[in-house]
Amino acid sequence: MSELQDKLYIEQLTAPAMMNRNAIKFGHWKFQTWKTGPGKTESITYAEGWGIMKELAAGLLEAGCEKGDRIALMCHTCPEWVRADYSILTSGGITVCIYPSLSETEMCYIINDSGSKIIYLQEENLAKVLSSWDRMPKLEKVVILNESFTSSDPRIISLGDLRNNGILFMARDREAVERRWRSVNILDYMTIVYTSGTTGVPKGAVHTHRSFNAAICRDLRDAPNYRPGDVLLSFLPLSHTYERECGHGCAMMAGVNIAYTTPKDIVSDLQLFRPHIFMSVPRIYERVYMAMKDLASKNPLSRIIFNSAMKTGIKVVEKQSDANGFIAMDEFTDLSKGTGFWLGFRYRIFDKLVFKKVRDRFGGRMRGAFSAAGSLPADLCKVFMAMGFTILEGYGLTETWNTINLNRAGKILPGSVGPASSGVTGRIAGDGEWQVRGDNLFSGYWNKPIDTAEAFTEDGYFKTGDIVQEVADGYIKIIDRKKGIMVLDTGKNVPSARIESMFSLSPYIDMVLPVGDDRKFVSALVVPNFDAFIKYFDENGIQYNKDSLEFSDEGTIPVCIKAGDDFIGNEKLILMIDEDIRKANQELEEYERIKKFHILNRKLLEQWGDLTPTLKVKRKVVEQKFEKEIEALYS
């Protein structure tokens, strides 16, 4: 089958038209799969999924929803999120995305700003709505994403009740839903996605069905082919455009199966779902690599073998690099070829002993993975390549329906985000900012015409706010956000992202947050890898107060999120972190080097307000929380 024939699933369709087509063409294929218990899963087909969406859409029509009404969706990533989303779109409505981790105040702002009249949400967030309903005058009804939920409040109904209402409504008017979804035009508004940025008031980026479809077609033209029977593993927030479009949108256009897990359970669920493709962010790749390294290094001998395998693998990957650093790797690449007899022989041995076992832990079927929403360090990309994985790093924003740059399979440049995507025109402005045009761009910010005008140049390019440099062959590298570049009081510009990336493979440092704006030198807040130090202390008989440790109760494996002062004040811990920082400093310019650091006694977490839902650090928030500790570094 030719490349063109293999991608005949690409069409210009509105979101509900795409689901209708899938129910007709791929109706018996699996659509959604989820875990129901240890080792157990359940699935529905595309035909079944479209039927549920239409029944829910009919329930919205019965509730009085008109075309163009805004309906909010506040839910963790799960099959119900997608069914609720497409019920809104099928009814002609506009989906307003709200991260379930947002505060009550943030939720109220989005509902009021968008004018949402109904909200889908999980029961865990019902209290937020009930305590603030009088502050949301346009909100009429809540739909709990639980089939059997009951409430004495007539304004609150279950997903099952909404479906039943829809079934009765369709019995009275069998064509009502059909008329409504077919009335949806490709240029109609589809969704409002509020920026989760680290500073300022959230802005609602408005996308049409056209920009959504253009984004999907763009990604499918540039990405490896989907094949019948493929499984996409989904765990990133669907409230963000990355997973919703690059993950779900592309998978649904290709008619493949979508399986669901969480970031906490991904390592254990990889073997359950055996995915072919997934979308991820750099922090997850770091966690997965560390978890795989631990699994492959259970004793001193296996640790020596794993480390030797990695050294050999990295040599092979670097041997495959051309003069500009490009690596011709895709799912069919044999890395050992062309590396010389002895190096190739060693790699093939380690591939059987180590790397194949790692790939098997990923399910044994992984063909490709994508990384975005933050820079993927070149070293981390090469580590996965060495193990036989192809990771395509890309770059985009909420306003662009994500991908505006993407590495191509067969021509990967680690440390870059690739060239401009198909259908995207990009340029570097005089100050280094990356600016783009394309059909995938948003229509504007909801209720913010001034901000919309300021987001574009006079000739129609969207200003991304990211500083870049071209590396080779049109491939670009993200230097930092304009707001992420620290300016020392000496006038030197220091990209914080460069410093942060130096610690991506550190076994004992979880995160480094550089500080330096208007300061004489760069300092840093350092989050230790508490679990790694617990293991090290226990193996070496180092005493510490175990009662002071706090663990996350999410996921299948407990993760230490906080430790006592005796733990972070341990001399060995301080020396080991200092050594990692010293090694990183050797790779940095003199003015970029970390001169002093403060070790935090806890992780930076989303639930504590430190991170966005896509795991980006809220820099100003964190700096305010640890203001005293930062000031002490400069006193």
Secondary structure in CASP SS format (residue, H / E / C, confidence):
PFRMAT SS
TARGET T0000
AUTHOR 0000-0000-0000
METHOD secondary structure of the structure
MODEL  1
M C 1.00
S C 1.00
E H 1.00
L H 1.00
Q H 1.00
D H 1.00
K C 1.00
L C 1.00
Y C 1.00
I C 1.00
E C 1.00
Q C 1.00
L C 1.00
T C 1.00
A H 1.00
P H 1.00
A H 1.00
M H 1.00
M H 1.00
N H 1.00
R H 1.00
N H 1.00
A H 1.00
I H 1.00
K H 1.00
F C 1.00
G C 1.00
H C 1.00
W C 1.00
K E 1.00
F E 1.00
Q E 1.00
T E 1.00
W E 1.00
K E 1.00
T E 1.00
G E 1.00
P C 1.00
G C 1.00
K E 1.00
T E 1.00
E E 1.00
S E 1.00
I E 1.00
T E 1.00
Y H 1.00
A H 1.00
E H 1.00
G H 1.00
W H 1.00
G H 1.00
I H 1.00
M H 1.00
K H 1.00
E H 1.00
L H 1.00
A H 1.00
A H 1.00
G H 1.00
L H 1.00
L H 1.00
E H 1.00
A C 1.00
G C 1.00
C C 1.00
E C 1.00
K C 1.00
G C 1.00
D C 1.00
R E 1.00
I E 1.00
A E 1.00
L E 1.00
M E 1.00
C C 1.00
H C 1.00
T C 1.00
C C 1.00
P H 1.00
E H 1.00
W H 1.00
V H 1.00
R H 1.00
A H 1.00
D H 1.00
Y H 1.00
S H 1.00
I H 1.00
L H 1.00
T H 1.00
S C 1.00
G C 1.00
G C 1.00
I E 1.00
T E 1.00
V E 1.00
C E 1.00
I E 1.00
Y C 1.00
P C 1.00
S C 1.00
L C 1.00
S C 1.00
E H 1.00
T H 1.00
E H 1.00
M H 1.00
C H 1.00
Y H 1.00
I H 1.00
I H 1.00
N H 1.00
D H 1.00
S H 1.00
G C 1.00
S C 1.00
K C 1.00
I E 1.00
I E 1.00
Y E 1.00
L E 1.00
Q C 1.00
E H 1.00
E H 1.00
N H 1.00
L H 1.00
A H 1.00
K H 1.00
V H 1.00
L H 1.00
S H 1.00
S H 1.00
W H 1.00
D H 1.00
R H 1.00
M C 1.00
P C 1.00
K C 1.00
L C 1.00
E C 1.00
K E 1.00
V E 1.00
V E 1.00
I E 1.00
L C 1.00
N C 1.00
E C 1.00
S C 1.00
F C 1.00
T C 1.00
S C 1.00
S C 1.00
D C 1.00
P C 1.00
R C 1.00
I E 1.00
I E 1.00
S E 1.00
L H 1.00
G H 1.00
D H 1.00
L H 1.00
R H 1.00
N H 1.00
N H 1.00
G H 1.00
I H 1.00
L H 1.00
F H 1.00
M H 1.00
A H 1.00
R H 1.00
D C 1.00
R C 1.00
E C 1.00
A H 1.00
V H 1.00
E H 1.00
R H 1.00
R H 1.00
W H 1.00
R H 1.00
S C 1.00
V C 1.00
N C 1.00
I C 1.00
L C 1.00
D C 1.00
Y E 1.00
M E 1.00
T E 1.00
I E 1.00
V E 1.00
Y E 1.00
T C 1.00
S C 1.00
G C 1.00
T C 1.00
T C 1.00
G C 1.00
V C 1.00
P C 1.00
K C 1.00
G E 1.00
A E 1.00
V E 1.00
H E 1.00
T E 1.00
H H 1.00
R H 1.00
S H 1.00
F H 1.00
N H 1.00
A H 1.00
A H 1.00
I H 1.00
C H 1.00
R H 1.00
D H 1.00
L H 1.00
R H 1.00
D H 1.00
A C 1.00
P C 1.00
N C 1.00
Y C 1.00
R C 1.00
P C 1.00
G C 1.00
D C 1.00
V E 1.00
L E 1.00
L E 1.00
S E 1.00
F C 1.00
L C 1.00
P C 1.00
L C 1.00
S C 1.00
H C 1.00
T H 1.00
Y H 1.00
E H 1.00
R H 1.00
E H 1.00
C H 1.00
G H 1.00
H H 1.00
G H 1.00
C H 1.00
A H 1.00
M H 1.00
M H 1.00
A H 1.00
G C 1.00
V C 1.00
N E 1.00
I E 1.00
A E 1.00
Y E 1.00
T C 1.00
T C 1.00
P C 1.00
K C 1.00
D C 1.00
I H 1.00
V H 1.00
S H 1.00
D H 1.00
L H 1.00
Q H 1.00
L H 1.00
F H 1.00
R C 1.00
P C 1.00
H C 1.00
I E 1.00
F E 1.00
M E 1.00
S E 1.00
V C 1.00
P H 1.00
R H 1.00
I H 1.00
Y H 1.00
E H 1.00
R H 1.00
V H 1.00
Y H 1.00
M H 1.00
A H 1.00
M H 1.00
K H 1.00
D H 1.00
L H 1.00
A H 1.00
S C 1.00
K C 1.00
N C 1.00
P H 1.00
L H 1.00
S H 1.00
R H 1.00
I H 1.00
I H 1.00
F H 1.00
N H 1.00
S H 1.00
A H 1.00
M H 1.00
K H 1.00
T H 1.00
G H 1.00
I H 1.00
K H 1.00
V H 1.00
V H 1.00
E H 1.00
K H 1.00
Q H 1.00
S E 1.00
D C 1.00
A C 1.00
N C 1.00
G C 1.00
F C 1.00
I E 1.00
A C 1.00
M C 1.00
D C 1.00
E C 1.00
F C 1.00
T C 1.00
D C 1.00
L C 1.00
S C 1.00
K C 1.00
G C 1.00
T C 1.00
G C 1.00
F H 1.00
W H 1.00
L H 1.00
G H 1.00
F H 1.00
R H 1.00
Y H 1.00
R H 1.00
I H 1.00
F H 1.00
D H 1.00
K H 1.00
L H 1.00
V H 1.00
F H 1.00
K H 1.00
K H 1.00
V H 1.00
R H 1.00
D H 1.00
R H 1.00
F C 1.00
G C 1.00
G C 1.00
R C 1.00
M C 1.00
R C 1.00
G E 1.00
A E 1.00
F E 1.00
S E 1.00
A C 1.00
A C 1.00
G C 1.00
S C 1.00
L C 1.00
P C 1.00
A H 1.00
D H 1.00
L H 1.00
C H 1.00
K H 1.00
V H 1.00
F H 1.00
M H 1.00
A H 1.00
M C 1.00
G C 1.00
F C 1.00
T C 1.00
I E 1.00
L E 1.00
E E 1.00
G E 1.00
Y E 1.00
G E 1.00
L E 1.00
T H 1.00
E H 1.00
T H 1.00
W C 1.00
N E 1.00
T E 1.00
I E 1.00
N E 1.00
L E 1.00
N C 1.00
R E 1.00
A C 1.00
G C 1.00
K E 1.00
I E 1.00
L C 1.00
P C 1.00
G C 1.00
S C 1.00
V C 1.00
G E 1.00
P C 1.00
A E 1.00
S C 1.00
S C 1.00
G C 1.00
V C 1.00
T E 1.00
G E 1.00
R E 1.00
I E 1.00
A C 1.00
G C 1.00
D C 1.00
G C 1.00
E E 1.00
W E 1.00
Q E 1.00
V E 1.00
R E 1.00
G C 1.00
D C 1.00
N C 1.00
L C 1.00
F C 1.00
S C 1.00
G E 1.00
Y E 1.00
W C 1.00
N C 1.00
K C 1.00
P H 1.00
I H 1.00
D H 1.00
T H 1.00
A H 1.00
E H 1.00
A C 1.00
F E 1.00
T C 1.00
E C 1.00
D C 1.00
G C 1.00
Y C 1.00
F E 1.00
K E 1.00
T E 1.00
G E 1.00
D E 1.00
I E 1.00
V E 1.00
Q E 1.00
E E 1.00
V E 1.00
A E 1.00
D C 1.00
G C 1.00
Y E 1.00
I E 1.00
K E 1.00
I E 1.00
I E 1.00
D E 1.00
R E 1.00
K H 1.00
K H 1.00
G H 1.00
I E 1.00
M E 1.00
V E 1.00
L C 1.00
D C 1.00
T C 1.00
G C 1.00
K C 1.00
N E 1.00
V E 1.00
P E 1.00
S H 1.00
A H 1.00
R H 1.00
I H 1.00
E H 1.00
S H 1.00
M C 1.00
F C 1.00
S C 1.00
L C 1.00
S C 1.00
P C 1.00
Y C 1.00
I E 1.00
D E 1.00
M E 1.00
V E 1.00
L E 1.00
P E 1.00
V E 1.00
G C 1.00
D C 1.00
D C 1.00
R C 1.00
K C 1.00
F C 1.00
V E 1.00
S E 1.00
A E 1.00
L E 1.00
V E 1.00
V E 1.00
P E 1.00
N C 1.00
F H 1.00
D H 1.00
A H 1.00
F H 1.00
I H 1.00
K H 1.00
Y H 1.00
F H 1.00
D H 1.00
E H 1.00
N C 1.00
G C 1.00
I C 1.00
Q C 1.00
Y C 1.00
N C 1.00
K H 1.00
D H 1.00
S H 1.00
L C 1.00
E E 1.00
F E 1.00
S E 1.00
D C 1.00
E C 1.00
G C 1.00
T C 1.00
I C 1.00
P C 1.00
V E 1.00
C E 1.00
I E 1.00
K E 1.00
A C 1.00
G C 1.00
D H 1.00
D H 1.00
F H 1.00
I H 1.00
G C 1.00
N C 1.00
E H 1.00
K H 1.00
L H 1.00
I H 1.00
L H 1.00
M H 1.00
I H 1.00
D H 1.00
E H 1.00
D H 1.00
I H 1.00
R H 1.00
K H 1.00
A H 1.00
N H 1.00
Q H 1.00
E C 1.00
L C 1.00
E C 1.00
E H 1.00
Y H 1.00
E H 1.00
R C 1.00
I E 1.00
K E 1.00
K E 1.00
F E 1.00
H E 1.00
I E 1.00
L C 1.00
N C 1.00
R E 1.00
K C 1.00
L C 1.00
L C 1.00
E H 1.00
Q H 1.00
W H 1.00
G C 1.00
D C 1.00
L E 1.00
T C 1.00
P C 1.00
T C 1.00
L C 1.00
K C 1.00
V E 1.00
K C 1.00
R H 1.00
K H 1.00
V H 1.00
V H 1.00
E H 1.00
Q H 1.00
K H 1.00
F C 1.00
E H 1.00
K H 1.00
E H 1.00
I H 1.00
E H 1.00
A H 1.00
L H 1.00
Y H 1.00
S C 1.00
END
